């Protein structure tokens, strides 16, 4: 068995280990699961990428004044409006 050591921020470790405890996992068990997933996925078990900057259309939509937008009291009202 190999000893693996890592330096991790105290607050980050405490938060993560609290969740692991709720799941019934120790730090070692979680790391073992993570390593097993790396092997099964032949890489990290989640996507790692740089976030993309929004295009001009997205920026315009985010900056759009929504004061004149229609507001619905319920999802049912929205669906009724979409049918017309």
mmCIF file of the N, C-alpha and C atoms, coordinates in Angstrom:
data_MODEL
# 
_entry.id   MODEL 
# 
loop_
_atom_site.group_PDB 
_atom_site.id 
_atom_site.type_symbol 
_atom_site.label_atom_id 
_atom_site.label_alt_id 
_atom_site.label_comp_id 
_atom_site.label_asym_id 
_atom_site.label_entity_id 
_atom_site.label_seq_id 
_atom_site.pdbx_PDB_ins_code 
_atom_site.Cartn_x 
_atom_site.Cartn_y 
_atom_site.Cartn_z 
_atom_site.occupancy 
_atom_site.B_iso_or_equiv 
_atom_site.pdbx_formal_charge 
_atom_site.auth_seq_id 
_atom_site.auth_comp_id 
_atom_site.auth_asym_id 
_atom_site.auth_atom_id 
_atom_site.pdbx_PDB_model_num 
ATOM 1   N N  . UNK A 1 1  ? 0.853   -1.174 0.000   1.00 0.00 ? 1  UNK A N  1 
ATOM 2   C CA . UNK A 1 1  ? 0.000   0.000  0.000   1.00 0.00 ? 1  UNK A CA 1 
ATOM 3   C C  . UNK A 1 1  ? 0.897   1.234  0.000   1.00 0.00 ? 1  UNK A C  1 
ATOM 4   N N  . UNK A 1 2  ? 0.494   2.246  -0.758  1.00 0.00 ? 2  UNK A N  1 
ATOM 5   C CA . UNK A 1 2  ? 1.295   3.456  -0.914  1.00 0.00 ? 2  UNK A CA 1 
ATOM 6   C C  . UNK A 1 2  ? 0.706   4.587  -0.076  1.00 0.00 ? 2  UNK A C  1 
ATOM 7   N N  . UNK A 1 3  ? 1.559   5.335  0.604   1.00 0.00 ? 3  UNK A N  1 
ATOM 8   C CA . UNK A 1 3  ? 1.150   6.509  1.362   1.00 0.00 ? 3  UNK A CA 1 
ATOM 9   C C  . UNK A 1 3  ? 1.123   7.700  0.418   1.00 0.00 ? 3  UNK A C  1 
ATOM 10  N N  . UNK A 1 4  ? -0.018  8.390  0.348   1.00 0.00 ? 4  UNK A N  1 
ATOM 11  C CA . UNK A 1 4  ? -0.164  9.569  -0.498  1.00 0.00 ? 4  UNK A CA 1 
ATOM 12  C C  . UNK A 1 4  ? -0.394  10.760 0.421   1.00 0.00 ? 4  UNK A C  1 
ATOM 13  N N  . UNK A 1 5  ? 0.417   11.795 0.259   1.00 0.00 ? 5  UNK A N  1 
ATOM 14  C CA . UNK A 1 5  ? 0.268   12.999 1.065   1.00 0.00 ? 5  UNK A CA 1 
ATOM 15  C C  . UNK A 1 5  ? -0.038  14.182 0.156   1.00 0.00 ? 5  UNK A C  1 
ATOM 16  N N  . UNK A 1 6  ? -0.877  15.086 0.655   1.00 0.00 ? 6  UNK A N  1 
ATOM 17  C CA . UNK A 1 6  ? -1.216  16.283 -0.119  1.00 0.00 ? 6  UNK A CA 1 
ATOM 18  C C  . UNK A 1 6  ? -1.424  17.451 0.833   1.00 0.00 ? 6  UNK A C  1 
ATOM 19  N N  . UNK A 1 7  ? -1.066  18.625 0.365   1.00 0.00 ? 7  UNK A N  1 
ATOM 20  C CA . UNK A 1 7  ? -1.326  19.839 1.139   1.00 0.00 ? 7  UNK A CA 1 
ATOM 21  C C  . UNK A 1 7  ? -2.606  20.464 0.593   1.00 0.00 ? 7  UNK A C  1 
ATOM 22  N N  . UNK A 1 8  ? -3.577  20.631 1.477   1.00 0.00 ? 8  UNK A N  1 
ATOM 23  C CA . UNK A 1 8  ? -4.869  21.174 1.081   1.00 0.00 ? 8  UNK A CA 1 
ATOM 24  C C  . UNK A 1 8  ? -5.259  22.245 2.094   1.00 0.00 ? 8  UNK A C  1 
ATOM 25  N N  . UNK A 1 9  ? -5.823  23.327 1.593   1.00 0.00 ? 9  UNK A N  1 
ATOM 26  C CA . UNK A 1 9  ? -6.287  24.420 2.439   1.00 0.00 ? 9  UNK A CA 1 
ATOM 27  C C  . UNK A 1 9  ? -7.182  23.868 3.552   1.00 0.00 ? 9  UNK A C  1 
ATOM 28  N N  . UNK A 1 10 ? -6.982  24.346 4.774   1.00 0.00 ? 10 UNK A N  1 
ATOM 29  C CA . UNK A 1 10 ? -7.734  23.843 5.926   1.00 0.00 ? 10 UNK A CA 1 
ATOM 30  C C  . UNK A 1 10 ? -9.242  23.948 5.742   1.00 0.00 ? 10 UNK A C  1 
ATOM 31  N N  . UNK A 1 11 ? -9.727  25.111 5.298   1.00 0.00 ? 11 UNK A N  1 
ATOM 32  C CA . UNK A 1 11 ? -11.165 25.323 5.151   1.00 0.00 ? 11 UNK A CA 1 
ATOM 33  C C  . UNK A 1 11 ? -11.742 24.398 4.079   1.00 0.00 ? 11 UNK A C  1 
ATOM 34  N N  . UNK A 1 12 ? -11.019 24.260 2.980   1.00 0.00 ? 12 UNK A N  1 
ATOM 35  C CA . UNK A 1 12 ? -11.455 23.371 1.905   1.00 0.00 ? 12 UNK A CA 1 
ATOM 36  C C  . UNK A 1 12 ? -11.549 21.935 2.420   1.00 0.00 ? 12 UNK A C  1 
ATOM 37  N N  . UNK A 1 13 ? -10.528 21.494 3.129   1.00 0.00 ? 13 UNK A N  1 
ATOM 38  C CA . UNK A 1 13 ? -10.505 20.127 3.659   1.00 0.00 ? 13 UNK A CA 1 
ATOM 39  C C  . UNK A 1 13 ? -11.646 19.901 4.644   1.00 0.00 ? 13 UNK A C  1 
ATOM 40  N N  . UNK A 1 14 ? -11.886 20.859 5.529   1.00 0.00 ? 14 UNK A N  1 
ATOM 41  C CA . UNK A 1 14 ? -12.952 20.709 6.524   1.00 0.00 ? 14 UNK A CA 1 
ATOM 42  C C  . UNK A 1 14 ? -14.316 20.591 5.863   1.00 0.00 ? 14 UNK A C  1 
ATOM 43  N N  . UNK A 1 15 ? -14.581 21.448 4.881   1.00 0.00 ? 15 UNK A N  1 
ATOM 44  C CA . UNK A 1 15 ? -15.873 21.412 4.190   1.00 0.00 ? 15 UNK A CA 1 
ATOM 45  C C  . UNK A 1 15 ? -16.050 20.082 3.455   1.00 0.00 ? 15 UNK A C  1 
ATOM 46  N N  . UNK A 1 16 ? -15.017 19.664 2.727   1.00 0.00 ? 16 UNK A N  1 
ATOM 47  C CA . UNK A 1 16 ? -15.101 18.422 1.960   1.00 0.00 ? 16 UNK A CA 1 
ATOM 48  C C  . UNK A 1 16 ? -15.239 17.218 2.891   1.00 0.00 ? 16 UNK A C  1 
ATOM 49  N N  . UNK A 1 17 ? -14.489 17.202 3.965   1.00 0.00 ? 17 UNK A N  1 
ATOM 50  C CA . UNK A 1 17 ? -14.522 16.058 4.871   1.00 0.00 ? 17 UNK A CA 1 
ATOM 51  C C  . UNK A 1 17 ? -15.838 15.986 5.642   1.00 0.00 ? 17 UNK A C  1 
ATOM 52  N N  . UNK A 1 18 ? -16.480 17.114 5.850   1.00 0.00 ? 18 UNK A N  1 
ATOM 53  C CA . UNK A 1 18 ? -17.800 17.108 6.470   1.00 0.00 ? 18 UNK A CA 1 
ATOM 54  C C  . UNK A 1 18 ? -18.804 16.405 5.552   1.00 0.00 ? 18 UNK A C  1 
ATOM 55  N N  . UNK A 1 19 ? -18.724 16.706 4.257   1.00 0.00 ? 19 UNK A N  1 
ATOM 56  C CA . UNK A 1 19 ? -19.603 16.050 3.280   1.00 0.00 ? 19 UNK A CA 1 
ATOM 57  C C  . UNK A 1 19 ? -19.274 14.567 3.186   1.00 0.00 ? 19 UNK A C  1 
ATOM 58  N N  . UNK A 1 20 ? -17.985 14.257 3.149   1.00 0.00 ? 20 UNK A N  1 
ATOM 59  C CA . UNK A 1 20 ? -17.585 12.846 3.098   1.00 0.00 ? 20 UNK A CA 1 
ATOM 60  C C  . UNK A 1 20 ? -18.105 12.085 4.310   1.00 0.00 ? 20 UNK A C  1 
ATOM 61  N N  . UNK A 1 21 ? -18.047 12.713 5.471   1.00 0.00 ? 21 UNK A N  1 
ATOM 62  C CA . UNK A 1 21 ? -18.547 12.088 6.696   1.00 0.00 ? 21 UNK A CA 1 
ATOM 63  C C  . UNK A 1 21 ? -20.037 11.796 6.577   1.00 0.00 ? 21 UNK A C  1 
ATOM 64  N N  . UNK A 1 22 ? -20.794 12.758 6.025   1.00 0.00 ? 22 UNK A N  1 
ATOM 65  C CA . UNK A 1 22 ? -22.223 12.547 5.816   1.00 0.00 ? 22 UNK A CA 1 
ATOM 66  C C  . UNK A 1 22 ? -22.478 11.381 4.864   1.00 0.00 ? 22 UNK A C  1 
ATOM 67  N N  . UNK A 1 23 ? -21.553 11.165 3.936   1.00 0.00 ? 23 UNK A N  1 
ATOM 68  C CA . UNK A 1 23 ? -21.665 10.055 2.989   1.00 0.00 ? 23 UNK A CA 1 
ATOM 69  C C  . UNK A 1 23 ? -21.150 8.737  3.562   1.00 0.00 ? 23 UNK A C  1 
ATOM 70  N N  . UNK A 1 24 ? -20.561 8.816  4.753   1.00 0.00 ? 24 UNK A N  1 
ATOM 71  C CA . UNK A 1 24 ? -20.014 7.618  5.382   1.00 0.00 ? 24 UNK A CA 1 
ATOM 72  C C  . UNK A 1 24 ? -18.662 7.220  4.830   1.00 0.00 ? 24 UNK A C  1 
ATOM 73  N N  . UNK A 1 25 ? -17.929 8.196  4.273   1.00 0.00 ? 25 UNK A N  1 
ATOM 74  C CA . UNK A 1 25 ? -16.617 7.921  3.679   1.00 0.00 ? 25 UNK A CA 1 
ATOM 75  C C  . UNK A 1 25 ? -15.508 8.617  4.447   1.00 0.00 ? 25 UNK A C  1 
ATOM 76  N N  . UNK A 1 26 ? -14.386 7.949  4.535   1.00 0.00 ? 26 UNK A N  1 
ATOM 77  C CA . UNK A 1 26 ? -13.188 8.579  5.086   1.00 0.00 ? 26 UNK A CA 1 
ATOM 78  C C  . UNK A 1 26 ? -12.445 9.278  3.953   1.00 0.00 ? 26 UNK A C  1 
ATOM 79  N N  . UNK A 1 27 ? -11.487 10.092 4.316   1.00 0.00 ? 27 UNK A N  1 
ATOM 80  C CA . UNK A 1 27 ? -10.642 10.770 3.327   1.00 0.00 ? 27 UNK A CA 1 
ATOM 81  C C  . UNK A 1 27 ? -9.941  9.727  2.450   1.00 0.00 ? 27 UNK A C  1 
ATOM 82  N N  . UNK A 1 28 ? -9.423  8.687  3.055   1.00 0.00 ? 28 UNK A N  1 
ATOM 83  C CA . UNK A 1 28 ? -8.720  7.643  2.299   1.00 0.00 ? 28 UNK A CA 1 
ATOM 84  C C  . UNK A 1 28 ? -9.647  6.918  1.338   1.00 0.00 ? 28 UNK A C  1 
ATOM 85  N N  . UNK A 1 29 ? -10.866 6.620  1.789   1.00 0.00 ? 29 UNK A N  1 
ATOM 86  C CA . UNK A 1 29 ? -11.829 5.948  0.916   1.00 0.00 ? 29 UNK A CA 1 
ATOM 87  C C  . UNK A 1 29 ? -12.211 6.841  -0.267  1.00 0.00 ? 29 UNK A C  1 
ATOM 88  N N  . UNK A 1 30 ? -12.384 8.129  0.000   1.00 0.00 ? 30 UNK A N  1 
ATOM 89  C CA . UNK A 1 30 ? -12.732 9.065  -1.068  1.00 0.00 ? 30 UNK A CA 1 
ATOM 90  C C  . UNK A 1 30 ? -11.605 9.164  -2.092  1.00 0.00 ? 30 UNK A C  1 
ATOM 91  N N  . UNK A 1 31 ? -10.379 9.232  -1.622  1.00 0.00 ? 31 UNK A N  1 
ATOM 92  C CA . UNK A 1 31 ? -9.248  9.290  -2.549  1.00 0.00 ? 31 UNK A CA 1 
ATOM 93  C C  . UNK A 1 31 ? -9.120  8.001  -3.341  1.00 0.00 ? 31 UNK A C  1 
ATOM 94  N N  . UNK A 1 32 ? -9.391  6.879  -2.705  1.00 0.00 ? 32 UNK A N  1 
ATOM 95  C CA . UNK A 1 32 ? -9.362  5.600  -3.414  1.00 0.00 ? 32 UNK A CA 1 
ATOM 96  C C  . UNK A 1 32 ? -10.423 5.579  -4.507  1.00 0.00 ? 32 UNK A C  1 
ATOM 97  N N  . UNK A 1 33 ? -11.636 6.047  -4.190  1.00 0.00 ? 33 UNK A N  1 
ATOM 98  C CA . UNK A 1 33 ? -12.699 6.126  -5.197  1.00 0.00 ? 33 UNK A CA 1 
ATOM 99  C C  . UNK A 1 33 ? -12.286 7.047  -6.350  1.00 0.00 ? 33 UNK A C  1 
ATOM 100 N N  . UNK A 1 34 ? -11.694 8.186  -6.011  1.00 0.00 ? 34 UNK A N  1 
ATOM 101 C CA . UNK A 1 34 ? -11.247 9.133  -7.027  1.00 0.00 ? 34 UNK A CA 1 
ATOM 102 C C  . UNK A 1 34 ? -10.208 8.482  -7.935  1.00 0.00 ? 34 UNK A C  1 
ATOM 103 N N  . UNK A 1 35 ? -9.234  7.802  -7.376  1.00 0.00 ? 35 UNK A N  1 
ATOM 104 C CA . UNK A 1 35 ? -8.207  7.127  -8.177  1.00 0.00 ? 35 UNK A CA 1 
ATOM 105 C C  . UNK A 1 35 ? -8.829  6.033  -9.051  1.00 0.00 ? 35 UNK A C  1 
ATOM 106 N N  . UNK A 1 36 ? -9.804  5.287  -8.503  1.00 0.00 ? 36 UNK A N  1 
ATOM 107 C CA . UNK A 1 36 ? -10.464 4.253  -9.297  1.00 0.00 ? 36 UNK A CA 1 
ATOM 108 C C  . UNK A 1 36 ? -11.197 4.871  -10.494 1.00 0.00 ? 36 UNK A C  1 
ATOM 109 N N  . UNK A 1 37 ? -11.821 6.018  -10.274 1.00 0.00 ? 37 UNK A N  1 
ATOM 110 C CA . UNK A 1 37 ? -12.521 6.693  -11.361 1.00 0.00 ? 37 UNK A CA 1 
ATOM 111 C C  . UNK A 1 37 ? -11.537 7.224  -12.412 1.00 0.00 ? 37 UNK A C  1 
ATOM 112 N N  . UNK A 1 38 ? -10.376 7.669  -11.984 1.00 0.00 ? 38 UNK A N  1 
ATOM 113 C CA . UNK A 1 38 ? -9.347  8.102  -12.937 1.00 0.00 ? 38 UNK A CA 1 
ATOM 114 C C  . UNK A 1 38 ? -8.972  6.939  -13.854 1.00 0.00 ? 38 UNK A C  1 
ATOM 115 N N  . UNK A 1 39 ? -8.814  5.761  -13.279 1.00 0.00 ? 39 UNK A N  1 
ATOM 116 C CA . UNK A 1 39 ? -8.468  4.573  -14.070 1.00 0.00 ? 39 UNK A CA 1 
ATOM 117 C C  . UNK A 1 39 ? -9.612  4.211  -15.014 1.00 0.00 ? 39 UNK A C  1 
ATOM 118 N N  . UNK A 1 40 ? -10.846 4.164  -14.494 1.00 0.00 ? 40 UNK A N  1 
ATOM 119 C CA . UNK A 1 40 ? -12.006 3.801  -15.320 1.00 0.00 ? 40 UNK A CA 1 
ATOM 120 C C  . UNK A 1 40 ? -12.229 4.779  -16.477 1.00 0.00 ? 40 UNK A C  1 
ATOM 121 N N  . UNK A 1 41 ? -11.952 6.075  -16.219 1.00 0.00 ? 41 UNK A N  1 
ATOM 122 C CA . UNK A 1 41 ? -12.162 7.108  -17.235 1.00 0.00 ? 41 UNK A CA 1 
ATOM 123 C C  . UNK A 1 41 ? -10.919 7.379  -18.077 1.00 0.00 ? 41 UNK A C  1 
ATOM 124 N N  . UNK A 1 42 ? -9.818  6.735  -17.713 1.00 0.00 ? 42 UNK A N  1 
ATOM 125 C CA . UNK A 1 42 ? -8.544  6.988  -18.384 1.00 0.00 ? 42 UNK A CA 1 
ATOM 126 C C  . UNK A 1 42 ? -8.240  8.494  -18.383 1.00 0.00 ? 42 UNK A C  1 
ATOM 127 N N  . UNK A 1 43 ? -8.547  9.108  -17.263 1.00 0.00 ? 43 UNK A N  1 
ATOM 128 C CA . UNK A 1 43 ? -8.356  10.552 -17.075 1.00 0.00 ? 43 UNK A CA 1 
ATOM 129 C C  . UNK A 1 43 ? -9.217  10.995 -15.908 1.00 0.00 ? 43 UNK A C  1 
ATOM 130 N N  . UNK A 1 44 ? -9.326  12.282 -15.737 1.00 0.00 ? 44 UNK A N  1 
ATOM 131 C CA . UNK A 1 44 ? -10.151 12.793 -14.652 1.00 0.00 ? 44 UNK A CA 1 
ATOM 132 C C  . UNK A 1 44 ? -11.611 12.435 -14.893 1.00 0.00 ? 44 UNK A C  1 
ATOM 133 N N  . UNK A 1 45 ? -12.370 12.142 -13.826 1.00 0.00 ? 45 UNK A N  1 
ATOM 134 C CA . UNK A 1 45 ? -13.761 11.730 -13.995 1.00 0.00 ? 45 UNK A CA 1 
ATOM 135 C C  . UNK A 1 45 ? -14.729 12.899 -14.188 1.00 0.00 ? 45 UNK A C  1 
ATOM 136 N N  . UNK A 1 46 ? -14.203 14.035 -14.572 1.00 0.00 ? 46 UNK A N  1 
ATOM 137 C CA . UNK A 1 46 ? -15.021 15.208 -14.862 1.00 0.00 ? 46 UNK A CA 1 
ATOM 138 C C  . UNK A 1 46 ? -14.253 16.065 -15.853 1.00 0.00 ? 46 UNK A C  1 
ATOM 139 N N  . UNK A 1 47 ? -14.987 16.922 -16.546 1.00 0.00 ? 47 UNK A N  1 
ATOM 140 C CA . UNK A 1 47 ? -14.376 17.763 -17.568 1.00 0.00 ? 47 UNK A CA 1 
ATOM 141 C C  . UNK A 1 47 ? -13.591 18.904 -16.914 1.00 0.00 ? 47 UNK A C  1 
ATOM 142 N N  . UNK A 1 48 ? -12.384 19.114 -17.387 1.00 0.00 ? 48 UNK A N  1 
ATOM 143 C CA . UNK A 1 48 ? -11.566 20.227 -16.921 1.00 0.00 ? 48 UNK A CA 1 
ATOM 144 C C  . UNK A 1 48 ? -11.252 21.085 -18.133 1.00 0.00 ? 48 UNK A C  1 
ATOM 145 N N  . UNK A 1 49 ? -11.720 22.324 -18.088 1.00 0.00 ? 49 UNK A N  1 
ATOM 146 C CA . UNK A 1 49 ? -11.487 23.209 -19.226 1.00 0.00 ? 49 UNK A CA 1 
ATOM 147 C C  . UNK A 1 49 ? -11.527 24.650 -18.765 1.00 0.00 ? 49 UNK A C  1 
ATOM 148 N N  . UNK A 1 50 ? -11.004 25.507 -19.575 1.00 0.00 ? 50 UNK A N  1 
ATOM 149 C CA . UNK A 1 50 ? -11.082 26.929 -19.314 1.00 0.00 ? 50 UNK A CA 1 
ATOM 150 C C  . UNK A 1 50 ? -12.478 27.399 -19.683 1.00 0.00 ? 50 UNK A C  1 
ATOM 151 N N  . UNK A 1 51 ? -13.022 28.286 -18.882 1.00 0.00 ? 51 UNK A N  1 
ATOM 152 C CA . UNK A 1 51 ? -14.346 28.795 -19.222 1.00 0.00 ? 51 UNK A CA 1 
ATOM 153 C C  . UNK A 1 51 ? -14.227 29.721 -20.426 1.00 0.00 ? 51 UNK A C  1 
ATOM 154 N N  . UNK A 1 52 ? -15.259 29.693 -21.230 1.00 0.00 ? 52 UNK A N  1 
ATOM 155 C CA . UNK A 1 52 ? -15.260 30.510 -22.431 1.00 0.00 ? 52 UNK A CA 1 
ATOM 156 C C  . UNK A 1 52 ? -15.891 31.851 -22.127 1.00 0.00 ? 52 UNK A C  1 
ATOM 157 N N  . UNK A 1 53 ? -15.382 32.878 -22.770 1.00 0.00 ? 53 UNK A N  1 
ATOM 158 C CA . UNK A 1 53 ? -15.981 34.192 -22.633 1.00 0.00 ? 53 UNK A CA 1 
ATOM 159 C C  . UNK A 1 53 ? -17.272 34.196 -23.444 1.00 0.00 ? 53 UNK A C  1 
ATOM 160 N N  . UNK A 1 54 ? -18.306 34.852 -22.945 1.00 0.00 ? 54 UNK A N  1 
ATOM 161 C CA . UNK A 1 54 ? -19.562 34.885 -23.696 1.00 0.00 ? 54 UNK A CA 1 
ATOM 162 C C  . UNK A 1 54 ? -19.416 35.678 -24.995 1.00 0.00 ? 54 UNK A C  1 
ATOM 163 N N  . UNK A 1 55 ? -20.149 35.247 -26.018 1.00 0.00 ? 55 UNK A N  1 
ATOM 164 C CA . UNK A 1 55 ? -20.094 35.960 -27.296 1.00 0.00 ? 55 UNK A CA 1 
ATOM 165 C C  . UNK A 1 55 ? -20.922 37.244 -27.202 1.00 0.00 ? 55 UNK A C  1 
ATOM 166 N N  . UNK A 1 56 ? -20.901 38.039 -28.249 1.00 0.00 ? 56 UNK A N  1 
ATOM 167 C CA . UNK A 1 56 ? -21.582 39.338 -28.231 1.00 0.00 ? 56 UNK A CA 1 
ATOM 168 C C  . UNK A 1 56 ? -23.086 39.189 -28.005 1.00 0.00 ? 56 UNK A C  1 
ATOM 169 N N  . UNK A 1 57 ? -23.683 38.163 -28.604 1.00 0.00 ? 57 UNK A N  1 
ATOM 170 C CA . UNK A 1 57 ? -25.122 37.953 -28.454 1.00 0.00 ? 57 UNK A CA 1 
ATOM 171 C C  . UNK A 1 57 ? -25.483 37.664 -26.999 1.00 0.00 ? 57 UNK A C  1 
ATOM 172 N N  . UNK A 1 58 ? -24.667 36.851 -26.339 1.00 0.00 ? 58 UNK A N  1 
ATOM 173 C CA . UNK A 1 58 ? -24.919 36.523 -24.938 1.00 0.00 ? 58 UNK A CA 1 
ATOM 174 C C  . UNK A 1 58 ? -24.751 37.745 -24.059 1.00 0.00 ? 58 UNK A C  1 
ATOM 175 N N  . UNK A 1 59 ? -23.706 38.523 -24.310 1.00 0.00 ? 59 UNK A N  1 
ATOM 176 C CA . UNK A 1 59 ? -23.477 39.743 -23.530 1.00 0.00 ? 59 UNK A CA 1 
ATOM 177 C C  . UNK A 1 59 ? -24.652 40.696 -23.702 1.00 0.00 ? 59 UNK A C  1 
ATOM 178 N N  . UNK A 1 60 ? -25.147 40.849 -24.932 1.00 0.00 ? 60 UNK A N  1 
ATOM 179 C CA . UNK A 1 60 ? -26.286 41.726 -25.190 1.00 0.00 ? 60 UNK A CA 1 
ATOM 180 C C  . UNK A 1 60 ? -27.527 41.236 -24.434 1.00 0.00 ? 60 UNK A C  1 
ATOM 181 N N  . UNK A 1 61 ? -27.748 39.933 -24.432 1.00 0.00 ? 61 UNK A N  1 
ATOM 182 C CA . UNK A 1 61 ? -28.904 39.370 -23.729 1.00 0.00 ? 61 UNK A CA 1 
ATOM 183 C C  . UNK A 1 61 ? -28.789 39.603 -22.223 1.00 0.00 ? 61 UNK A C  1 
ATOM 184 N N  . UNK A 1 62 ? -27.587 39.458 -21.692 1.00 0.00 ? 62 UNK A N  1 
ATOM 185 C CA . UNK A 1 62 ? -27.380 39.672 -20.260 1.00 0.00 ? 62 UNK A CA 1 
ATOM 186 C C  . UNK A 1 62 ? -27.596 41.127 -19.872 1.00 0.00 ? 62 UNK A C  1 
ATOM 187 N N  . UNK A 1 63 ? -27.300 42.027 -20.791 1.00 0.00 ? 63 UNK A N  1 
ATOM 188 C CA . UNK A 1 63 ? -27.424 43.456 -20.510 1.00 0.00 ? 63 UNK A CA 1 
ATOM 189 C C  . UNK A 1 63 ? -28.789 44.022 -20.894 1.00 0.00 ? 63 UNK A C  1 
ATOM 190 N N  . UNK A 1 64 ? -29.632 43.191 -21.472 1.00 0.00 ? 64 UNK A N  1 
ATOM 191 C CA . UNK A 1 64 ? -30.943 43.634 -21.930 1.00 0.00 ? 64 UNK A CA 1 
ATOM 192 C C  . UNK A 1 64 ? -31.808 44.098 -20.759 1.00 0.00 ? 64 UNK A C  1 
ATOM 193 N N  . UNK A 1 65 ? -32.512 45.189 -20.988 1.00 0.00 ? 65 UNK A N  1 
ATOM 194 C CA . UNK A 1 65 ? -33.416 45.719 -19.972 1.00 0.00 ? 65 UNK A CA 1 
ATOM 195 C C  . UNK A 1 65 ? -34.655 44.837 -19.927 1.00 0.00 ? 65 UNK A C  1 
ATOM 196 N N  . UNK A 1 66 ? -34.884 44.190 -18.807 1.00 0.00 ? 66 UNK A N  1 
ATOM 197 C CA . UNK A 1 66 ? -35.976 43.232 -18.697 1.00 0.00 ? 66 UNK A CA 1 
ATOM 198 C C  . UNK A 1 66 ? -37.236 43.839 -18.079 1.00 0.00 ? 66 UNK A C  1 
ATOM 199 N N  . UNK A 1 67 ? -37.243 45.139 -17.856 1.00 0.00 ? 67 UNK A N  1 
ATOM 200 C CA . UNK A 1 67 ? -38.405 45.766 -17.221 1.00 0.00 ? 67 UNK A CA 1 
ATOM 201 C C  . UNK A 1 67 ? -39.672 45.610 -18.042 1.00 0.00 ? 67 UNK A C  1 
ATOM 202 N N  . UNK A 1 68 ? -39.554 45.498 -19.366 1.00 0.00 ? 68 UNK A N  1 
ATOM 203 C CA . UNK A 1 68 ? -40.724 45.368 -20.220 1.00 0.00 ? 68 UNK A CA 1 
ATOM 204 C C  . UNK A 1 68 ? -41.061 43.912 -20.529 1.00 0.00 ? 68 UNK A C  1 
ATOM 205 N N  . UNK A 1 69 ? -40.349 42.984 -19.909 1.00 0.00 ? 69 UNK A N  1 
ATOM 206 C CA . UNK A 1 69 ? -40.594 41.561 -20.170 1.00 0.00 ? 69 UNK A CA 1 
ATOM 207 C C  . UNK A 1 69 ? -41.888 41.116 -19.504 1.00 0.00 ? 69 UNK A C  1 
ATOM 208 N N  . UNK A 1 70 ? -42.510 40.119 -20.109 1.00 0.00 ? 70 UNK A N  1 
ATOM 209 C CA . UNK A 1 70 ? -43.746 39.577 -19.563 1.00 0.00 ? 70 UNK A CA 1 
ATOM 210 C C  . UNK A 1 70 ? -43.432 38.720 -18.345 1.00 0.00 ? 70 UNK A C  1 
ATOM 211 N N  . UNK A 1 71 ? -44.233 38.839 -17.322 1.00 0.00 ? 71 UNK A N  1 
ATOM 212 C CA . UNK A 1 71 ? -44.056 38.077 -16.092 1.00 0.00 ? 71 UNK A CA 1 
ATOM 213 C C  . UNK A 1 71 ? -45.272 37.174 -15.919 1.00 0.00 ? 71 UNK A C  1 
ATOM 214 N N  . UNK A 1 72 ? -45.027 35.941 -15.536 1.00 0.00 ? 72 UNK A N  1 
ATOM 215 C CA . UNK A 1 72 ? -46.091 34.972 -15.353 1.00 0.00 ? 72 UNK A CA 1 
ATOM 216 C C  . UNK A 1 72 ? -46.256 34.653 -13.869 1.00 0.00 ? 72 UNK A C  1 
ATOM 217 N N  . UNK A 1 73 ? -47.486 34.495 -13.462 1.00 0.00 ? 73 UNK A N  1 
ATOM 218 C CA . UNK A 1 73 ? -47.777 34.174 -12.061 1.00 0.00 ? 73 UNK A CA 1 
ATOM 219 C C  . UNK A 1 73 ? -47.526 32.700 -11.756 1.00 0.00 ? 73 UNK A C  1 
ATOM 220 N N  . UNK A 1 74 ? -47.551 31.872 -12.813 1.00 0.00 ? 74 UNK A N  1 
ATOM 221 C CA . UNK A 1 74 ? -47.341 30.438 -12.605 1.00 0.00 ? 74 UNK A CA 1 
ATOM 222 C C  . UNK A 1 74 ? -46.804 29.817 -13.892 1.00 0.00 ? 74 UNK A C  1 
ATOM 223 N N  . UNK A 1 75 ? -46.282 28.627 -13.751 1.00 0.00 ? 75 UNK A N  1 
ATOM 224 C CA . UNK A 1 75 ? -45.806 27.912 -14.937 1.00 0.00 ? 75 UNK A CA 1 
ATOM 225 C C  . UNK A 1 75 ? -46.977 27.556 -15.847 1.00 0.00 ? 75 UNK A C  1 
ATOM 226 N N  . UNK A 1 76 ? -48.134 27.289 -15.245 1.00 0.00 ? 76 UNK A N  1 
ATOM 227 C CA . UNK A 1 76 ? -49.334 26.983 -16.033 1.00 0.00 ? 76 UNK A CA 1 
ATOM 228 C C  . UNK A 1 76 ? -49.678 28.162 -16.942 1.00 0.00 ? 76 UNK A C  1 
ATOM 229 N N  . UNK A 1 77 ? -49.601 29.370 -16.405 1.00 0.00 ? 77 UNK A N  1 
ATOM 230 C CA . UNK A 1 77 ? -49.882 30.567 -17.194 1.00 0.00 ? 77 UNK A CA 1 
ATOM 231 C C  . UNK A 1 77 ? -48.892 30.708 -18.350 1.00 0.00 ? 77 UNK A C  1 
ATOM 232 N N  . UNK A 1 78 ? -47.635 30.408 -18.079 1.00 0.00 ? 78 UNK A N  1 
ATOM 233 C CA . UNK A 1 78 ? -46.611 30.448 -19.121 1.00 0.00 ? 78 UNK A CA 1 
ATOM 234 C C  . UNK A 1 78 ? -46.935 29.452 -20.231 1.00 0.00 ? 78 UNK A C  1 
ATOM 235 N N  . UNK A 1 79 ? -47.273 28.219 -19.863 1.00 0.00 ? 79 UNK A N  1 
ATOM 236 C CA . UNK A 1 79 ? -47.574 27.185 -20.859 1.00 0.00 ? 79 UNK A CA 1 
ATOM 237 C C  . UNK A 1 79 ? -48.802 27.559 -21.698 1.00 0.00 ? 79 UNK A C  1 
ATOM 238 N N  . UNK A 1 80 ? -49.790 28.134 -21.049 1.00 0.00 ? 80 UNK A N  1 
ATOM 239 C CA . UNK A 1 80 ? -50.980 28.578 -21.792 1.00 0.00 ? 80 UNK A CA 1 
ATOM 240 C C  . UNK A 1 80 ? -50.610 29.639 -22.810 1.00 0.00 ? 80 UNK A C  1 
ATOM 241 N N  . UNK A 1 81 ? -49.749 30.564 -22.413 1.00 0.00 ? 81 UNK A N  1 
ATOM 242 C CA . UNK A 1 81 ? -49.324 31.620 -23.324 1.00 0.00 ? 81 UNK A CA 1 
ATOM 243 C C  . UNK A 1 81 ? -48.505 31.067 -24.494 1.00 0.00 ? 81 UNK A C  1 
ATOM 244 N N  . UNK A 1 82 ? -47.705 30.050 -24.224 1.00 0.00 ? 82 UNK A N  1 
ATOM 245 C CA . UNK A 1 82 ? -46.876 29.447 -25.258 1.00 0.00 ? 82 UNK A CA 1 
ATOM 246 C C  . UNK A 1 82 ? -47.720 28.701 -26.293 1.00 0.00 ? 82 UNK A C  1 
ATOM 247 N N  . UNK A 1 83 ? -48.874 28.236 -25.913 1.00 0.00 ? 83 UNK A N  1 
ATOM 248 C CA . UNK A 1 83 ? -49.750 27.505 -26.829 1.00 0.00 ? 83 UNK A CA 1 
ATOM 249 C C  . UNK A 1 83 ? -50.353 28.417 -27.888 1.00 0.00 ? 83 UNK A C  1 
ATOM 250 N N  . UNK A 1 84 ? -50.433 29.723 -27.602 1.00 0.00 ? 84 UNK A N  1 
ATOM 251 C CA . UNK A 1 84 ? -51.060 30.650 -28.555 1.00 0.00 ? 84 UNK A CA 1 
ATOM 252 C C  . UNK A 1 84 ? -50.061 31.202 -29.526 1.00 0.00 ? 84 UNK A C  1 
# 
